[in-house]
Amino acid sequence: MNTKVKSTILLFLAPMLWGVAFVMQCMVDTTAIGTLTFNAGRFFLGAISLLPVMLIFEKEQYNEEKIKKTVVYGIITGIVLFVASEFQMYGISLNKSSGKSGFLTGLYIVIVPFLNLAVYRKKVELNEWIAAFTAIAGLFLLSVSDGFGSMNMGDVMVCIGAFFWAVHILVIDKFVAYVSPIKYSIVQYITCALLNTVFAVFIEDISLTGIRMTIVPILYTGILSIGAGYTFQILGQREVNPNFASIILATEGVFAAIAGAIILGEKLTPRGYLGCIIVFLATILSQVRLKKHFVGKNA
């Protein structure tokens, strides 16, 4: 099995875990615990869960320059992660829909190529553009059954979060070659958790009772969604380009809708199943090279 295939498998594991995490986030009672407090708890837990993984799998010779880059780049990535995750969590706390939130978050698959072209002037292949918009069509069929007229302020917050998830993907793509991946994950999670904690202290009422009431979502999103999921993302992105990575990661909308149907009783209609098929076809299309590409140049 070549490294690109392994990376692709790792990338698919991430959205599977994230899809279920949307359900867990919908289950959070924000009258008992604030979104900042919830995010602080799960990102701290995510960082802690990676410590034994780092000790076992990331044994390497001391390199001062690499350590400095891991810390600095991890902090920068953690700031982006803080903004993206807070917009998403606050939005979910308002719309309480796993499927719709998964779709709206998945909008980053269209944003990534535009940012890639605008910021790095990297060429965007024609198949990647077609795949991105095909996936959006599939996600729409899957998750938004009654049109955008039903969107509320929570949906708008999730959409803003989608922009920052796109930034997060490109930041990782920029830094991942220069860092120790697991240490990099830990630094970004700690940074994100600390920022959530600082804002929570001033904005929210932190309650141990509220934390106990949401312990299952905190444990799942902390250990599996964050600890495992984002690390699969970082390891997977090492061997694939960010446009393809964004298509795979956006399948979290598919898994969010499926998990929402199974756990929360959200309905998955024939239209929804068609959307699932279209999304996976878009993933395949993103790897079929066509002859032309849009304006841009290789970085």
C-alpha positions in Angstrom: 0.0 0.0 0.0 1.6 3.3 -1.1 1.8 6.4 1.1 -0.9 8.3 -0.7 -3.4 5.4 -0.2 -2.6 5.3 3.5 -3.0 9.0 3.8 -6.4 8.9 2.0 -7.6 6.2 4.4 -6.5 8.3 7.4 -8.3 11.3 6.0 -11.5 9.3 5.7 -11.3 8.1 9.3 -11.4 11.8 10.4 -14.8 12.8 9.0 -16.3 9.5 10.2 -15.4 10.5 13.8 -16.4 14.1 13.2 -19.8 13.1 11.8 -20.8 11.5 15.0 -19.3 14.4 16.9 -22.0 16.7 15.3 -24.6 14.5 17.1 -22.7 14.8 20.4 -22.6 18.6 20.0 -26.3 18.7 19.3 -26.9 16.8 22.5 -25.1 19.5 24.6 -27.5 21.4 26.9 -26.1 25.0 26.6 -28.2 26.1 29.4 -26.1 23.9 31.7 -22.7 24.5 30.0 -21.5 27.3 27.7 -20.0 26.7 24.3 -16.6 28.1 25.4 -16.5 25.9 28.5 -17.5 22.8 26.5 -14.8 23.5 23.9 -12.2 24.2 26.5 -12.9 20.8 28.2 -12.9 18.8 25.0 -9.7 20.4 23.6 -7.8 19.9 26.8 -9.0 16.3 26.8 -7.9 16.0 23.2 -4.4 17.2 24.0 -4.1 14.9 27.0 -5.3 11.9 25.0 -2.4 12.4 22.6 0.4 12.3 25.2 0.8 8.5 25.3 0.4 8.4 21.5 3.3 10.9 21.2 5.5 9.0 23.6 4.9 5.7 21.7 4.9 6.7 18.1 6.8 10.0 17.8 10.3 9.1 19.1 12.8 11.3 17.3 16.1 13.0 17.9 16.0 16.4 19.5 16.0 19.1 16.9 15.7 22.6 18.4 14.7 24.3 15.1 12.0 21.7 14.5 10.7 22.0 18.1 10.5 25.8 17.8 8.6 25.5 14.5 6.2 22.9 16.0 5.4 25.3 18.9 5.1 28.5 16.9 3.1 26.9 14.1 1.0 24.9 16.6 0.0 28.2 18.3 -0.9 29.8 15.1 -3.0 26.8 14.0 -4.6 26.7 17.5 -5.8 30.3 17.2 -7.5 29.4 13.8 -8.9 26.3 15.4 -10.3 28.3 18.3 -12.2 30.7 16.0 -13.5 27.9 13.7 -14.6 25.6 16.5 -16.4 28.3 18.5 -18.4 29.6 15.5 -19.4 26.0 14.7 -20.3 25.1 18.3 -22.2 28.3 18.9 -24.1 27.7 15.6 -24.9 24.1 16.5 -26.2 25.2 19.9 -28.8 27.4 18.1 -29.9 25.2 15.2 -29.6 21.8 16.9 -29.4 19.9 13.6 -26.6 17.4 13.0 -27.3 17.0 9.3 -27.7 20.6 8.4 -24.6 21.6 10.5 -22.6 18.9 8.7 -23.6 20.3 5.3 -22.9 23.9 6.2 -19.5 23.1 7.7 -18.8 21.1 4.5 -18.9 24.4 2.5 -15.2 24.7 3.1 -14.6 22.3 0.2 -15.6 25.2 -2.1 -13.7 27.8 -0.1 -10.4 25.9 0.0 -9.7 26.1 -3.8 -10.5 29.8 -3.9 -8.2 30.5 -0.9 -5.5 28.3 -2.4 -5.6 30.3 -5.6 -5.9 33.7 -4.0 -3.2 33.2 -1.3 -0.7 30.7 -2.7 -1.4 31.1 -6.5 -1.5 27.3 -6.8 -3.2 26.0 -9.9 -6.6 24.5 -9.3 -7.4 21.6 -11.7 -10.7 21.6 -13.5 -11.7 18.3 -11.9 -11.1 19.7 -8.5 -13.5 22.6 -9.1 -16.1 20.3 -10.6 -15.7 17.8 -7.7 -16.1 20.6 -5.1 -19.3 21.9 -6.5 -20.6 18.4 -7.2 -20.0 17.6 -3.5 -21.8 20.7 -2.4 -24.8 19.7 -4.5 -24.8 16.2 -2.9 -24.5 17.7 0.6 -27.4 20.0 -0.1 -29.6 17.1 -1.2 -28.5 15.2 1.9 -28.9 17.8 4.6 -31.2 20.7 3.6 -34.6 19.2 2.8 -36.6 22.4 3.0 -34.4 25.0 1.3 -32.3 27.8 2.7 -35.4 29.7 3.7 -35.2 27.6 6.9 -31.7 28.9 7.8 -31.4 30.8 11.0 -28.6 32.7 12.9 -27.2 29.4 14.1 -26.7 28.3 10.4 -25.0 31.6 9.7 -22.6 31.0 12.5 -21.8 27.6 11.2 -21.2 29.1 7.7 -18.7 31.6 9.2 -17.0 28.7 10.9 -16.8 26.9 7.5 -14.6 29.7 6.2 -12.2 29.3 9.1 -12.2 25.5 8.7 -10.9 26.2 5.2 -8.2 28.4 6.6 -7.4 25.7 9.1 -6.9 23.2 6.2 -4.5 25.5 4.4 -2.6 26.5 7.5 -2.0 22.8 8.2 -0.9 22.2 4.6 1.6 25.1 4.9 3.1 23.9 8.2 2.8 20.2 8.4 6.0 19.4 6.5 8.1 21.3 9.1 6.7 20.0 12.4 6.4 16.9 14.5 2.7 16.0 13.7 1.5 14.7 17.0 3.4 17.4 19.0 1.9 19.9 16.6 -1.6 18.6 17.3 -1.0 18.8 21.1 0.2 22.4 20.8 -2.8 23.5 18.7 -5.3 21.8 21.1 -3.7 23.4 24.2 -3.7 26.8 22.5 -7.3 26.4 21.5 -8.3 25.1 25.0 -6.5 28.0 26.8 -8.2 30.6 24.6 -11.6 29.0 25.3 -10.9 29.0 29.0 -9.8 32.6 29.1 -13.0 33.8 27.3 -15.2 31.4 29.3 -14.0 32.9 32.6 -15.1 36.3 31.6 -18.2 35.5 29.6 -19.8 32.3 31.0 -20.7 30.8 34.3 -18.5 27.7 34.7 -20.4 25.0 36.5 -19.1 21.5 37.6 -22.7 20.3 37.4 -22.9 21.4 33.8 -19.7 19.6 33.0 -20.9 16.4 34.6 -24.2 16.7 32.6 -22.2 16.8 29.3 -19.5 14.4 30.2 -20.3 11.9 27.4 -20.2 14.5 24.6 -17.0 15.9 26.2 -15.3 12.5 26.3 -16.3 11.6 22.7 -15.4 14.9 21.1 -12.3 15.2 23.2 -10.7 11.7 22.8 -12.1 10.5 19.4 -13.2 13.6 17.5 -10.3 15.8 18.5 -7.6 13.5 19.8 -7.9 10.9 17.0 -9.8 12.8 14.2 -7.6 15.9 13.8 -4.5 13.8 14.1 -5.7 11.6 11.3 -6.2 14.9 9.3 -2.7 16.1 10.0 -1.1 12.7 9.2 -3.2 12.3 6.1 -2.6 15.7 4.7 1.1 15.0 4.5 0.8 13.1 1.2 -2.2 14.7 -0.5 -2.9 18.2 -1.8 -5.3 20.4 0.3 -8.0 20.6 -2.4 -8.4 16.8 -2.4 -8.1 16.7 1.4 -11.0 19.2 1.7 -13.2 17.0 -0.5 -12.6 13.9 1.7 -12.9 15.8 5.0 -16.2 17.3 3.9 -17.8 13.8 3.9 -18.3 14.5 7.6 -21.6 15.9 6.4 -22.6 12.5 5.1 -21.6 10.8 8.4 -23.3 13.6 10.4 -26.6 13.0 8.6 -26.3 9.2 9.0 -25.4 9.5 12.7 -28.2 12.0 13.2 -30.7 9.7 11.6 -29.6 6.7 13.8 -29.0 8.5 17.1 -31.3 11.6 17.0 -34.0 10.2 14.8 -33.3 12.8 12.1 -34.9 11.6 8.8 -32.7 10.4 6.0 -34.9 10.5 2.9 -34.3 9.0 -0.6 -33.1 12.5 -1.6 -30.6 12.2 1.3 -29.3 8.8 0.1 -28.9 10.3 -3.4 -26.9 13.1 -1.8 -24.6 10.5 -0.1 -23.9 8.9 -3.5 -23.1 12.2 -5.1 -20.7 13.2 -2.4 -18.7 10.0 -2.8 -18.7 10.3 -6.6 -17.3 13.8 -6.1 -14.5 12.4 -4.0 -13.6 10.0 -6.9 -13.9 12.8 -9.5 -11.4 14.9 -7.6 -8.8 12.4 -8.4 -9.6 12.1 -12.2 -7.2 14.5 -13.9 -8.7 16.6 -16.8 -6.7 18.5 -19.3 -7.4 22.1 -18.4 -7.1 24.1 -15.2 -8.1 27.5 -14.1 -5.7 30.4 -13.8 -3.0 30.0 -11.2 0.5 28.7 -10.9 2.3 26.1 -8.8 3.8 27.5 -5.6 
